[in-house]
């Protein structure tokens, strides 16, 4: 590290960008809007994938794979869906290059123009529901519970690593059901899976709720979402689950014969989370020294750094440490013993701090004589010298403690930054300071749009579990049935 | 199943196509040349991915992710590489659709034309070596050992499920080294990983060797490959590992300072296997009754079917079977207890046979009384009634035996279909019958091309381990240093 990171309090945005780069998580590629996910960042994403995939399978879903390309005519079939995505579509028009007859290099071969343009999938409802037509005939074929891990492309003019990129990685679940009730139940079940994943793995407390009509997925009847609060007081939508009704079944003519032997359109859901979660993970927990990773998603959970002056000292330390490394591995701890002599301990400490390794042990000859080891926690930046005996079990317990502490810290932050506000003047003041604002809203898109135009705040969600406390709209003064959550957002 | 599969002996190609469809492995999509990988097929691919990924990590590689799009100018930088892929490139020329002003639907927005066209990656050397320029400065940064799991697109006019599709899934390793020797060692190491995977997981014996100049990867100095023999006597290239020399480092100006403090271009390798392996797996082992899966890649390794007339009987059987299911799971066996009453046992048997489940148990009331169970092996289609006591350990041993047997069967088939041929007349006769032909070749591209033109046979590989027995070219009569392997191929 040449110098420290920018401070969150001074320039949050710059702090984020620098942190992503310096911790080797990702970088901008030479391809406009696309990122390179570097090995350390990808290792975290792999851990997220594994945990989510296990949860999807435990709830009865299977993985499959559908084509990258969506014929333009498929996208057009569901009108709202088409309108929603038309402006951000990468379009394949040709299928061949040829040598430039007038000079060097290659040109697009004009003779290889496609009859119908292909869209690089921005999402796969169209191509999947076109396929489901062949898979669904009878109620016996339902429910159809499928997930896909894939890359998608939505053309973006302004991009930020992980948060908004032209290409991103995600999973998209696409299910078909015999009844509306079952489909809604599935939509809510998967929202629950996302919330559990966010809280138990990412240590990220989330609110669950419904989007307003303005913020719904293009083609959905209802969009459910989870929302998290970042340290700068902005909200980040971390996952969505859509009840699609019969819209796609009608557009792609997917009918099944129900138990009464009558043809009926199938009911649909879709749900997804993406590499955007990496952005949420980074922004929710990290500090001015670098990343803070919840142990359950940390590629390296514990690093052990020997402090030594001679090869002989190192050999003595290693002899004591090697069995501890093996024992930690057998306990399921991902551990690294860093005896590399290219770098000094101080450099290593700073590097592991930057990369968010939850627990760092340092051990020198004096420790060895005393039977002790220095244990540093990344989350609190505290150090403690403790007995080496039984260190393995202490580390396992400490990792659990850190996981819980990171969650509690984020929860306390959110609670301290959630405000019930009943006057428009207060609203305007608070929104500048950030946080979630719980306020009454009259339920109209018009009011929602005016609030957005005046303050850049959007309705993040209409809470699912709430006191149905009635009141008057913070903006219009018209009657309101419940508070909704406003914030500025990523 | 409405009726049986076509027979291999009558129409091998039709047998393959029908098998892929009926066993629910994959289907053609409405997008020309692209396939849908169905859940059962994808479950096999996931098992392959997991095993390969573990092997890559055990040999020191890390995963990362690079952009889907390659700017045309990047592709042009390595000339041979560009020429090799130009004819099969899907080209993105626009980034937006808009409402059709003259009618319904969407049109490509002419105002959203890209300044530079983007190619959907056919392979990622160009985009990755452009990135490596920023990652490699010193010998300390080497070796760089990276793998990517991704989709790629190579426009194909004639496609076959798994074997040749416009879009396919694969992994591509891309490594950078300080010396030529290290890079060659890596190329050979990864070839070895592929061979081990093919033999130990896919139960597929493979030959290892070098491609002739004509068959090399576009941009490589040497291409190593593994080749397997299918049941129709055609060869299938199952994986390639390329030594790229300094070609890409020079094209993308990737230099490092070596230990002597001198700037030097980095040495490269790349290596990949794809969903084509699914085709090899299916074609190597399956029979006229359906799929035959090696147990290590079977999504369901053992199915248990209860035979019963009443709910009471089923309850009695289930009470005995449930602990066996649990015990099998704890032994790491993927097991399914199929008590579904929608289908009759006979239908289930045929279905699991079609899907290649390695071991099937059937148990009725009389078995229960006798303390026995009927065990059917998918590989030999044999049945045996054995004691129920200790059945779990017997199944574990049986799965190992089946894995070994499938491999031995494929090996025996290859050995019976490998011929040393020394006369051109015999060559022409044998090639019509299929198999690997070991013959002398004079080493010229001209002879290679003539043989191909006359017989459709190509040099599959120049064996790595071979008696350096000299002789005369089977076609030209010119001197030859060693035999090479010819075959018709997929």
Interface residues (C-beta under 8 A of the other chain):
Chain A: X27 X29 X30 X31 X34 X35 X36 X37 X38 X39 X42 X43 X45 X46 X62 X63 X64 X65 X66 X67 X68 X69 X70 X71 X72 X73 X74 X75 X76 X82 X83 X86 X87 X88 X89 X90 X91 X92 X93 X94 X95 X96 X97 X98 X99 X104 X105 X106 X108 X117 X118 X119 X120 X127 X130 X131 X134 X140 X146 X150 X151 X153 X155 X167 X169 X342
Chain B: X27 X29 X30 X31 X34 X35 X36 X37 X38 X39 X42 X43 X46 X62 X63 X64 X65 X66 X67 X68 X69 X70 X71 X72 X73 X74 X75 X76 X82 X83 X86 X87 X88 X89 X90 X91 X92 X93 X94 X95 X96 X97 X98 X99 X104 X105 X106 X108 X117 X118 X119 X120 X127 X130 X131 X134 X140 X146 X150 X151 X153 X155 X167 X169 X342
